[in-house]
Amino acid sequence: MANREESREEWEKELIDVQHTVTFDEGLRASQIIAKKLSVTPAPVPDFAHLVRLLVSGALLTIGLLVFSTDVPHKTALGIASLAAGCCLGIAAFRWPHRHE
């Protein structure tokens, strides 16, 4: 974790140095460095598999809420199971994969 914090501090220092660059010659290089750093920044949903989990999670949560408003036998068990599965998949969609080093 300390390595990650150090790299973040280095990244912030480099970004501040780049932002203070005002000459035209260095401007292109500065924009390339900023674009590179921004492309490395993780998104809330890291990849396609997590996006699919998020969409399925939303569908299960919707189904769970709809089950409670209909006249389905065993609606309590079906609704709770659907809501629980939707919540678990929703949490899994935003969870970062563990890196094994």
N, C-alpha and C positions, 0 to 999 in steps of 0.2 A: 504494500500500500504506500510505503514511503517513496518508492520509485515512481509510482503514478503521480503522487503529489509533486515530486521534484520535476517530473516532465511537464506537469501542468504549469508550474511556476516558470519553467524555461519557456514554455509556449507563450504564456502571458507576457513575459519580458520581450520575447522576440516580436510578438504582435505589437506591443507598445513602441518598440524601436522602429518597426515598419511603418506604423501610423505617423510617426514623426518625420518620416522621409517626405520631403516636399519638392525635391528637384525632379524634373521631367525624366531624366535618364534613369533614375532609381524608381520612378513611379511604376513602370512596367514590371520590374522585378518585384516590387512591393505587392502589386496586385496579384502576381503569380503566387507569392508566398501566402497571402491571405486566402486565395482560392484553394490552395492546397490544404491549408489548415482547416478551412470550413468543410471541405469534402471529407475529412477524417472525422469530424465531429459526429458522434452517433445520433441517430434519430430515435424518437420514442419507440418506434417499432423497428427492430433491427433488420429483419429480412422477410421474405415472402411467407415462410412457414408461420412466423409470428403474426403476420397480417391475416392469414387464413384463420388462425386460432381466434383472433380478435373478432372477425366476422362471424364465425360459428358461435362464439360466445354471445354476441349480440342476438343472434337468432334463437339460441337456447333461452336467453333471458326473456325475449319476447314471447316465446312459446310458453314458458313457465308462467308468465303473467296472464296470458290468454287462457290457459288451462283453468285458472282460478275463476275466471268469469264465465266459463261454460258449464254445461251440465254433463260432465264426463264422470263415469264411475271411477272411484279412487282418485279424485282430482287432487286431494291434498298430497298424497304420496307422489303422484306424477309431477305436480307443480313444484314441490320441494326438491325432487330429484333433478328436474330441469334447471331450476334456479341455482342449485349447488354446482351442477356441471358447468353452467354458464359462468358462474363466478370463478371457478377454478381455471377454466380456459382463459378468462379475461386476465386473471393474475399471471398466468403462464405467458400470455402474449406480451406483457411488458417486462417480464423477468429476463435479465441478461444471462446469456449462457456462461457457465463457469469455464474458465480457461485452466486447463491442466498443464502445468509447466514442469 
